[in-house]
Amino acid sequence: MCIENDFDLVLTVDKNLMFQQNLNEHNLTIAVLNSLTSKIEELILFMPSFKLQIKNLEKHKAYIIEK
């Protein structure tokens, strides 16, 4: 779905996603929030770190985002 819709970045909590995709074939970046839950109260705590890193994220790569 992301590739067909020309997404540049996928933000997820699914740690397996980065191993399920061949990033060399797609012009896509995967950012994984290293969270134990998908509750918004937990995920919002990752946003300051994500915002600092987003400009440096490269295509064809996956990243683990910490708090």
N, C-alpha and C positions, 0 to 999 in steps of 0.2 A: 504494500500500500504506500509506504513512504517513497519508494523509488519511483513508482508509477506517477506519483503526484509531485515529483521534483523537490522533495524535502532536502534541506541542507544538513539538518541536525536532528537526531532523535534523542530526546531526553527521557530516560527510563529508570526504573528500579530493578529491572530484569537483568540480573548479572549474567545470565546465560546468553542473552541476545548478542553480546559481543563475540561469542564463539560460534554462533549459528550463522553469521553473515560473512561472506567473503568481501571484505571491505576494499580489496584491490579492484574488484569488478564494478564498484558503485561509487559515485561521487557523493559520499555520505560520511558524516561524523556521528559517532555514537557516544553519548555522555551518560554514564551510569551513576546515579546517586547511590552511594554506599549506605543504604538505609536498611534497617531491620524490618520496617513496616512501610506501607504505602499511605499512611495517614497524613493528611495535609499538614497537621500540626508538627509532624516530624520533618516532612519534606521541605517546609518553608525555612527550616534551619540551614539547609544546604544552599540557599539562594545567594547569600553574600559571597561564598566561595565560588559558586558557579559563575556569578557575574564577573568576578576578577579573572577567571580563566577563559571565558568564552572567546575573547579576541585572539587567544593563542591556540585554540583548538584547530587541528589540521584535518583536511579531508582524508578519507581512506584510513582513519584511525579511530580507536575506541579509547575512552578515558574513564577512569574511576574518579568520581568527585567525592571528596571528603567534606565534612562540616567546616 
